[in-house]
Amino acid sequence: MRWMTAEEALAILGTKPQSLYASVSRGRIRARPDPQNPRRNLYHGEDVHRIARARAGARRAADIAARTIDWGVPILETALSTVVDGRLYYRGVDAGAFSAHATVEDAAALLWDAPWPEAPVAARRTAARDAGGIAPAFRVLAGQVAGGLPSVGRSVSSLRREAGHTLLLLYEAVLSGELSVRPLHRAVAEAWRCPQAADAIRRCLVLLADHELNASTFAVRVAASTGAPLAAAVLAGLSALSGPRHGGAPAQVAALLETARAAGPEDALRRYLQEGRPVPGFGHKLYVEGDIRAKILLERIEIPPSCRRLMLAAEEILGERPNIDFALAAVSQAQGLPEDAPLMLFALGRAVGWLAHALEQAQTGTLIRPRARYVGPPPAKDGAGAR
C-alpha cells in the first residue's frame, strides 16, 4: 500500500486534475493530508491503479461488465441503501442519525417499507434447539427452505409477514431460545447475559442492517431472483457471510489484536505488511474519511486500551482508520460480549437488509443471469481436440 502525490497519480491516470478530484469526492480514490505538507493531499496508490486499469478498457462492454464485479459501478438498481459523501443512508434516511434511537424493528420497517408485522406467519420448526450461534442458524433456515413457499406469485404483504417470521427464527436460532423480551436488541443482551450492553448492541444491529450490494447481499438477490423462498435467500446471504473475506473479518481483527498485545501494535502491523498480508479492521473503499459506522460505534464506548493503541499505530503506519470489523471487535471487548459476538451481530443485523433485498428483488420479477466471458481453450470443431 503506497500513497502518492497528485502529480504521480495524474501521470498514472493520464487525466486532468478535475477528474482526480471528482474520483476522490465520489469515494473512488482515497485521499489524506500529506504529513510533510498539510496543504497538499496524498492519494491511495491501489485506488489510483484500479481506476487506471478501469479507464484502459472503458470502451469494451466485456471489460465494463467485469469491473462491476470488483467494486465497480452499480449493477442493480435499489431503493434501499447507498453511501454518499461518506454517509450511509437507508431509503434516504441518514443511518448514523437513525441509529441514535432506532431499533431493529424500526430498521426493518424502514427498509421493508412497511410497519413491523403484527402477526408474522406461522411456520413449522424443523430443527431441535441447541447451543445457539451461527451453525444452528444454517440448520433452521435450511429446514424452512425445505417446506417453504416460493417468493413468486405472492402478495407483498404476505412476503413481508414471512420476512418477519424468518427474521425471528434466525434470532431464536442464534440466541438459542424463545424471544421472551422485545425489542430484539434487548433479547440479544439478555441471551448473552450482558444487559449493560443493550444500547451498544442496538446501535450495532441498526448500523449493520444494510450496506449497498455487498457480497452476501448480492448472493441474496441472486437467490431471490429465482423465486426461491425468503429463507433460501437469507441462507444464501449467510453462506456468503461465512467466508473469511466477509463475515470472517472480525475474527481476523481479533487475531491481529492478540498479535499486537504480544508484540506491540507497531511490530504487529509491520509484520503483516512485510508478509504481504492485508491488515484487517482498517480502511474501507466506500469511505474516504473512514467508515462512518465504526466512528459512531467507537465514539460511544470506552475503547479498550489495546484497541486504542492499535488504532493509533494504524493511523500512523497505514494512514487508515478503523472500519466496522474493528469496531465490532472493540465493542465486544468493551461490553464483555461472547467471543463470536461480532459475527453474530453482523448476521442478525444484516438479515434485515437481506430480507429487504429479497423483497425488492421479488417485486422486480426478473432473473439475475449475467453472461460469462470465456477465457478457456478455443472451442473444438468437428470433434477435433476432444478428450
N, C-alpha and C positions, 0 to 999 in steps of 0.2 A: 504494500500500500504506500503510494508516494503522492505528496501534494506538489502541485506545480504552479508556476506563475501564470498570469493571463497571457503573456507572450508565448510561453510554451504550449499552453492549451490551444491558443488560436492557431499556432503552427500545425498542430496535430489535426485540428478540426477543419482547417482550411476555410474559415468563415470570418465574418465580421464580429467586432466586439458585441454589437447589439444581440446577435444570435447567442453568444455565450451567456450574456446576462439574462436573456429570455429563458435559456435552459436552466439557469440557476433559480429564477423566480418560479418556474414550473416544477421544481423539485427533481429535475432530471440529472443535474450536476450539483454535488455538494460543494459548499464553499465555506471558508473560515478566514478570520483575520490573520495576516502574516505576523508572526511573533516579532520579526525583525523590523516590521514597518506596519503598524496598525492601520495606516491609511490605505493599504493595499490588501487584496484578498488572495488567498491560495485556493486552488481548485483540485478536487479529488481526481487523481490520475486514472483510477479504474473507471470512473464515470465518464471521463473525457474520452478514453479509448473506446468505451462501449458506444458512445454517441457517434464517434468517428466511424466505427465499423458499421453502424446502422446507416449513416449517410452514404457510405460507399455503395450500398446496394439498394438505395431508396427507390430506384425506378423499376425494380424487379418485384412483381407481385409475390413470387415464391419467397423472396427474402423478407418482404414485409410481413407475410404470414408467419414466417419462422420467428421473427423478432417479437411478435406479440406474445409468444410463449415464454419469453425471458424478460420480464419487467418491461414489456413494450406498451404500445398504445392499447386502450381498452378494446377487448374483443367481444364483449357482450354489453348490451345496454342494461342498466339497472337504476332503479329509483331509490335504492336502499341506503348506500353509504358512499362517501368519497373523501379524499384528503385534498384540501385546498389551502395553499399558503401555510402549511404546517399545522393545520387544524383538521380534526376528524369530525365529519358530520353524518348524522343519521336522518335521512329524509329532510335534509336542510337544517336540522337542529344541531347546534354545537354539542358534540358528545361530551366534551370536557365539562361544560356548564351543566349539561343534563345529568352527569354523574354526581353532581353535588347533592342531589336529592332523590334521584330516580331509583327504583328497584328493578329487579329482573323482570317482574311482571310489567312494569312501565315500559321497559325496553322492548318487550315482546309486543305490547300494544302499539307502540310507535312503529316498529319495523314490520309487524304483520298488518298494520293499517286497520286495526280493529280493537275493541276492548278485549281485555283478557277474558277467555271463555269462562262463563259462569259454571257450565257443567260439561267438562271435556268428555268426549265419547268414551264409553267403557270398552275395555279390551281384555282378552283372556291372558293371564300370566302364564308364561311358558318356561320360566326358569326359577329354580329354587333360590331362596335367599342365601347369600353367602357373605363374605367378609367385606364387600364393597370395593370401590376403586374402579379403574378403567376396564379391567378384564371382565367383570360381570356385566358391564355396560354393553360390551360386544355380544354377550350371550342373550341378554334381554332384548336388544334390538333385533338380533337375528331371529329370535322367537316371534317377534312382532311381524317381521317380514314374511315369515312362513305362512301366517294366517291373515296378512294384511290385504287391504283392497288397493287396486291401482289408483294413482292420483288423477288419471284422466277420466273425463265423463262425469265428474262430480262437482257439486256447487262449491263456491269459495267458502261459504260458511261452514260446510261440513269438513272441509280440509283444515280450516282454522281450528275447529274443535279437536280434530285429530292431532293437529300440531301441539295444542295444549296438553293433550294426554301423552303424546310422545315425549314432550319435554319433562313432564312429571315422572314418567317411567325412567328416564335417564337419570334424573336426580335421585330417585329411590334406589336405582341400581348402584350408582356411585357412592351414595351415602349409606347403603345397606340398612334401610329402614323406611317405614311409612313416614310420610311427611306430616308430622303432628303439629308443626307450627308454620306460620306464614308471617311475613313474606319469605321467599325462598332463601334469601341470604341468611336469615335467622335459622332456618333449618340446617344450612351448611355449618354455621357456627356452633349450633347445638350438637350436631353429629360429631364434630371434631373436638367437642368439649373446650371450645375457645370463645365463650360469649363476649369477651372483651374485643374480639376481632370482627364482630358482626359488621361494623360500618366499613372497615377496610375491605372485607370480603364483598360487601355490596358494591363498592366502587370498582373493584377488580372485575366483577361479573358484568357490570354495565359497560365499562370501557372495553371489554373483550367481546361484546355482543356481535360486532360485525367489523369488517375491515376490507372493503372492496372485494376483489376477486383473488384472494389468496389461494394457495394450493388446495386446501381442504374444501373451501367454498366452491371452487371450480369443479372438484370431484362431485360435490353435492348437486351442482347444476346439471352435470352430465347425466347422473343417475336419474334425477327428476325429469329430465327431458325425455327419457324413455317411457315415462308414465309409471315408473316403479312406485311402490308405497312410500309414504313420507319416511317411515322408519328405515327403509333401504337407503334413501338419500342421506339421512343422518349417519347411517352405518358407513357409507362411502366417505363422508367427511371425517368420521372418527378414525377410519383406516388410514386416510392420508395424514391425519394429525399424528399418528403413531410413529411416523418416520423421524429420524434424528435431525433432519433439516427443518423440521416444523415443530411439532409438539415436544420433540426431544431436546430442543434448545435450552429450556430451563435446567434440565439435568446437566447439560454441559456447562452452564453457568455455575452450578453448584460445584462441579469438579474443578473449575477454574478458581473458585473461592477457596477450596481446600488447598490447591497448589499455592495460592497467594498467601494463605496463612502459614504454610510450611516454609516457603522460600522467600516470601516478601512479594508484594504486588508488582514491583518493577521487574524483578527477576522472572516472575511468572509470565508477565506479558512478553518480555524479551524472549523467553523460551518458546512461547507459542510462535512468535514471529520468525525466529531462527529456524524452527522446524517446518515453517511454511503452513502452519495450521491457522485457519481463520479464528479470530478471537471472538468467542460467543458473548452476547449480552451488550454489545456496544455498536452503535451506528444503525441506521435504517435508511434504505434507498428512498423512501417516501417522505422523509423528514430531514430537511437540510439543517435545521437548527436543533435537532434532537427529537426523539419520539415523545410527542405531547402526552401520550398515555402514561409513560414512565415518569415524566415530570410531575404530573398530577398526583400519582400514587406516592412518589418519593417525598413530595412536599408535605404529606400528611401522616408520615410515620417518623419515629425516631430511628434513623438509619443505623443499623449495627456498625460498630467501628470497622470491622473487617470489610464490609461493603463500601463504606465511605473511603477507606484508604485505596481500595481498588478503583473506585470511581475517579479519584484524583489522579492516580497514576495513569489511567486510561486516557484521561483528558490531556495529560502532558505528553504521553508517548504516542498514542494513537490519534489524538486530535478528535476523538469521538465521544459522544455522550451515551448514557445508558439507554437501552431500549426496553420494551415491555418484558422481555425474558429476564433481564437483570432485575427489573422492578418486582416481578413476581417472586423471584428468589429472595430479594430483600424484605418484601412484605411478609413472606412466610417465616423468615428468621425472626423478624421483629415481633411478630404476633404469636410465635410458637406453634405454627401450623404443622400438620403432618409433613413428612419428608417429600411425599409425592403431591403435595397440595398444588404447586404451580401447574402441573399437567391437568389435574382435576379441575382447577379453576378455569383453565383455558377451555377445556371441553364443555364444562357446564355453561360458561358464558357464551362461547361461540355457537353453541347449539341453537340459541335464539336466532342468530343470523343465518345459520344453516337452514333452519326451518323457513325463515323469511325468504331465502333464495329459492328453496324448493317450491314454496307457494307462488312466488313470482314467475318461476320457470314454468310451472304447471299452467299458469294463465296464458303464457305465450303460445302454447300448443305446438311448439317447434322442437325438432330433434337436433341436438348438438352433434354434428358429424363432420369434422374437418377432414380434408384430404391430406394424404401423406406425400412428402416429397421423397421419392425413391432415389437412393444413392447406392444401391447394390449393383451386382453384375448386370450387364445388359441382358434383357430377356432373350432366351434361346428361341430360335425359329426353326420350325420343321423338325423339332426333336434334337437339334444339334446341342451338344453340351449337356444333355440330360444325364443325371446320375441316379 
